[in-house]
Amino acid sequence: MTFEIVGKNGFQVTQAIQEYAEKKLSKIDKFFQQDIQKVRVVLKVYPNFHKVEVTIHADHVTIRAEEKASDMYEAIDVVSDKMMTQVKRYQGKQHQHKHHKTEHKTALSIDAIEKDVFAKQLVRNKKITLEPMTIEDAIDHMEQLDHDFFIFLDKKTHQSHLLYKRDDGDYAVIETELDHKKDA
């Protein structure tokens, strides 16, 4: 497992904070049955809080979490616990799928993340690979990534869909379709 630990917003990553983050997050490896290729940790400092974002890239799965706290060590502790919970939940779902002999395909693997500034409004560009999956699988992946939305390819229709979490806690899907109307 390799770590990439970076500071943003003027935060300088010291040897002590790097060792602390690696020590806390290394514990996740023993619970993960898949090989973790990379752990990216982004440490940000703001006037009123510190924020830690962690992304784990493993075989066919990406798990992400972020947390805020009054100091960086506390933020690392909280995000480490959150990641541990997500990994255990993911492992439980993997075991449950294998137990019921259902085919589990992880669908969204992030091939690359590019940060390009195209205009003042656009500050980030992500590229994702879509693979067919069910809505239930998409919900699982969205929860693992700790995101409010998730783009996936519907297994039945092979159309791209947007899954999002509503304010009431339920989920909704926006289905896409091509406009086959020809310009006159």
Helices and strands as residue ranges (DSSP letters): E 2-8, H 15-26, G 27-30, E 36-45, E 50-58, E 61-69, H 72-99, E 109-114, E 125-129, E 132-133, H 135-145, E 149-154, E 160-165, E 171-175
